[in-house]
């Protein structure tokens, strides 16, 4: 408990205290007022959550089928495939981001293939924009959803699935009514991890966005490093923390209501 207090509570408390002082060192709530008065902050806030929702959704669409496929493989084959899922963790985020820049640039691998195949006549703009940020972040964060989801799927008792099929449920009904509800805890864990990581992501949006996609962490860095306004930067951190906790609480409530509804309907 003392360790939690020292590592978590004290830094957050200091962040909040620092946010209450303006540039002149006076006690003021001007840093929070600036957030509501300047359109650039609102735009950055909306962009951050827009990217977070899109990337999280993309990770769910790609990660759930992948985790399901891994859970159905024999143990040896699944272990080999998991190595490729974990492999990106051994490479720096910076290196992977630059790799995507090379792949997605106008003369990169994807555009070259599409032009050679006759699919397009002019290179697509895939990097240094919003699409590039989403692609890069989805690739980097996908394992954070697959791993907890796979672990949750492996704990599902196959006897429950066989019992459902013995009672006349087809494969689709068995998946929809038994497998999917039982996999929700793992899916929820993965979604929360990916979403929270998206909100604080810095390297990939800074490089893949080409300065056109400004996210919250980038705005905080500009405020503190470029303008040396630590109070305003701290206020940005506090606002992001409060909104994130509120959304996570809402998500947990919705998930609990969903789980209660699923089991009460049986």
C-alpha positions in Angstrom: 0.0 0.0 0.0 2.8 2.4 0.8 4.5 1.5 -2.5 1.3 2.3 -4.4 1.0 5.6 -2.6 4.6 6.5 -3.4 4.5 5.5 -7.1 0.9 6.5 -8.1 -0.8 8.8 -5.6 2.1 11.1 -4.9 2.9 11.8 -8.6 -0.8 12.3 -9.5 -1.2 14.7 -6.5 1.9 16.6 -7.5 0.6 16.9 -11.1 -2.7 18.3 -9.9 -1.0 20.7 -7.5 1.3 21.9 -10.3 -1.6 22.5 -12.6 -3.0 25.1 -10.3 -0.2 27.6 -10.9 0.0 29.9 -13.9 3.2 30.9 -15.8 3.9 33.7 -13.2 3.8 31.2 -10.4 0.5 32.5 -9.0 -2.3 30.2 -7.7 -4.9 30.1 -10.5 -7.3 27.9 -12.4 -6.3 29.6 -15.7 -4.7 26.5 -17.0 -8.0 24.7 -16.9 -9.9 27.7 -18.4 -7.5 27.7 -21.3 -8.6 24.2 -22.2 -12.2 25.3 -22.8 -11.3 28.7 -24.3 -8.8 27.6 -27.0 -10.2 25.7 -30.0 -6.8 24.0 -30.6 -7.0 22.1 -27.3 -10.6 20.9 -28.0 -9.5 19.8 -31.5 -6.5 17.9 -30.0 -8.8 16.3 -27.4 -11.3 15.1 -30.1 -8.5 13.9 -32.4 -6.9 11.9 -29.5 -10.2 10.0 -28.7 -11.1 9.6 -32.3 -7.8 7.9 -33.0 -8.1 5.8 -29.8 -11.6 4.6 -30.7 -10.7 3.8 -34.3 -7.4 2.0 -33.4 -9.2 0.0 -30.6 -11.9 -1.0 -33.0 -9.4 -2.0 -35.6 -7.5 -4.1 -33.0 -10.8 -5.8 -32.1 -11.7 -6.6 -35.7 -8.2 -8.0 -36.4 -7.4 -9.4 -33.0 -10.5 -11.4 -32.1 -10.4 -13.7 -35.2 -6.6 -14.1 -34.7 -7.0 -15.0 -31.0 -9.8 -17.4 -31.8 -7.8 -19.1 -34.5 -4.9 -19.5 -32.1 -7.2 -20.9 -29.4 -8.4 -23.6 -31.8 -4.9 -24.7 -32.8 -3.0 -27.6 -31.2 -0.8 -26.6 -28.3 2.5 -26.9 -30.3 1.2 -25.0 -33.4 -0.3 -22.3 -31.1 3.0 -21.8 -29.3 4.8 -21.3 -32.6 2.2 -18.8 -33.8 2.3 -16.9 -30.4 6.1 -16.4 -31.0 5.2 -14.3 -34.0 2.6 -12.3 -32.0 5.1 -11.6 -29.2 8.1 -11.0 -31.6 7.2 -7.2 -32.1 7.8 -6.6 -28.4 11.5 -7.4 -29.0 11.8 -4.5 -31.4 11.7 -0.8 -30.5 8.5 1.1 -31.2 10.7 3.7 -32.9 12.2 1.1 -35.3 8.7 -0.3 -36.1 7.3 3.2 -36.8 10.2 4.0 -39.2 9.6 0.6 -40.9 6.0 1.6 -41.5 7.1 5.0 -42.9 9.3 3.2 -45.4 6.5 0.8 -46.3 3.7 3.4 -46.6 5.5 6.3 -48.2 4.6 7.3 -51.8 7.5 5.3 -53.2 7.2 2.6 -50.6 6.5 -1.1 -50.9 2.7 -1.0 -50.9 2.3 1.8 -53.5 4.9 0.1 -55.7 3.0 -3.2 -55.6 -0.3 -1.6 -56.3 1.1 0.3 -59.2 2.8 -2.8 -60.6 -0.4 -4.7 -60.4 -2.3 -2.0 -62.1 -4.7 -1.4 -59.2 -3.7 2.3 -59.0 -2.1 4.7 -61.4 -0.9 7.3 -58.8 0.6 6.6 -55.4 -1.7 6.7 -52.5 -1.1 9.0 -49.5 -0.7 6.4 -46.7 1.9 8.1 -44.5 2.2 11.5 -42.8 -1.6 11.7 -42.3 -4.4 10.3 -40.2 -4.5 6.9 -42.0 -0.8 6.4 -41.4 -1.2 7.0 -37.6 -4.0 4.5 -37.4 -2.1 1.9 -39.4 1.1 2.3 -37.3 -0.7 2.3 -34.0 -2.9 -0.7 -34.8 0.1 -2.8 -35.7 2.0 -1.8 -32.5 -1.0 -2.3 -30.2 -2.6 -5.4 -31.7 -0.6 -7.8 -29.5 -1.8 -6.1 -26.4 -5.4 -7.2 -27.3 -4.5 -10.6 -28.7 -2.6 -11.9 -25.7 -5.2 -11.4 -22.9 -8.0 -12.4 -25.3 -6.2 -15.6 -26.2 -5.5 -16.4 -22.5 -9.2 -15.9 -21.8 -10.3 -18.1 -24.7 -8.0 -20.9 -23.5 -9.8 -21.0 -20.1 -13.2 -21.7 -21.7 -14.4 -25.2 -20.8 -14.9 -27.1 -24.0 -17.5 -29.2 -22.2 -19.8 -26.2 -22.3 -19.4 -26.0 -26.0 -20.0 -29.7 -26.5 -23.1 -29.5 -24.2 -24.5 -26.7 -26.3 -24.0 -28.6 -29.5 -25.5 -31.8 -28.0 -28.6 -29.8 -27.1 -29.1 -28.9 -30.8 -27.2 -25.6 -31.1 -25.3 -25.2 -34.4 -21.7 -23.9 -34.5 -22.9 -20.3 -35.0 -25.3 -20.4 -32.1 -22.8 -22.1 -29.9 -20.3 -19.4 -30.6 -22.8 -16.6 -30.2 -24.5 -17.8 -27.0 -21.7 -19.6 -25.2 -18.2 -18.9 -26.5 -18.4 -15.2 -27.2 -20.0 -14.3 -23.8 -17.3 -16.4 -22.0 -14.6 -14.6 -23.9 -15.8 -11.1 -23.0 -13.6 -10.7 -19.9 -10.5 -11.2 -22.0 -11.8 -8.9 -24.7 -12.6 -6.2 -22.2 -9.1 -6.4 -20.7 -7.6 -6.1 -24.2 -9.8 -3.2 -25.2 -9.0 -1.3 -22.0 -5.3 -1.8 -22.4 -5.3 -0.8 -26.1 -7.5 2.2 -25.5 -5.5 3.6 -22.6 -2.2 3.1 -24.4 -3.7 5.0 -27.4 -4.5 8.0 -25.3 -0.9 8.4 -24.2 0.8 7.4 -27.5 3.5 9.8 -28.6 6.2 8.3 -31.0 4.0 6.8 -33.7 1.6 9.7 -34.1 4.5 12.2 -34.1 6.3 10.4 -36.9 3.4 8.9 -38.9 1.2 12.0 -38.6 3.8 14.3 -40.3 2.8 17.1 -37.9 -0.8 17.0 -39.2 -2.2 14.7 -36.5 -1.7 16.3 -33.0 -2.6 14.0 -30.1 -2.8 14.8 -26.5 0.7 13.6 -25.5 2.2 15.7 -28.3 0.3 18.8 -27.1 1.6 18.2 -23.6 5.2 17.9 -24.9 4.8 21.1 -26.9 3.4 22.9 -23.9 6.1 21.9 -21.5 9.2 21.7 -23.8 8.5 24.4 -26.4 6.6 26.9 -24.3 8.0 25.9 -20.8 4.5 26.1 -19.3 4.6 23.3 -16.9 1.3 24.3 -15.2 -0.6 24.1 -18.5 1.1 20.8 -19.3 0.1 19.4 -15.9 -3.5 20.6 -16.4 -3.6 18.8 -19.8 -2.5 15.6 -18.0 -5.1 16.0 -15.3 -7.9 16.6 -17.8 -6.9 13.5 -19.8 -6.7 11.4 -16.6 -10.1 12.4 -15.4 -11.8 11.9 -18.7 -10.1 8.5 -19.2 -11.1 7.3 -15.7 -14.7 8.4 -16.4 -14.8 6.5 -19.7 -13.3 3.4 -18.2 -15.9 3.5 -15.4 -18.6 3.8 -18.0 -17.1 1.0 -20.0 -16.9 -1.3 -16.9 -20.6 -0.5 -16.1 -21.7 -1.3 -19.6 -19.8 -4.5 -19.6 -21.2 -5.5 -16.2 -24.7 -4.7 -17.5 -24.1 -6.7 -20.6 -22.8 -9.7 -18.7 -25.8 -9.6 -16.3 -28.1 -9.4 -19.2 -26.5 -12.4 -21.0 -26.7 -14.6 -17.9 -30.1 -13.5 -16.8 -31.5 -14.3 -20.3 -30.5 -18.0 -19.9 
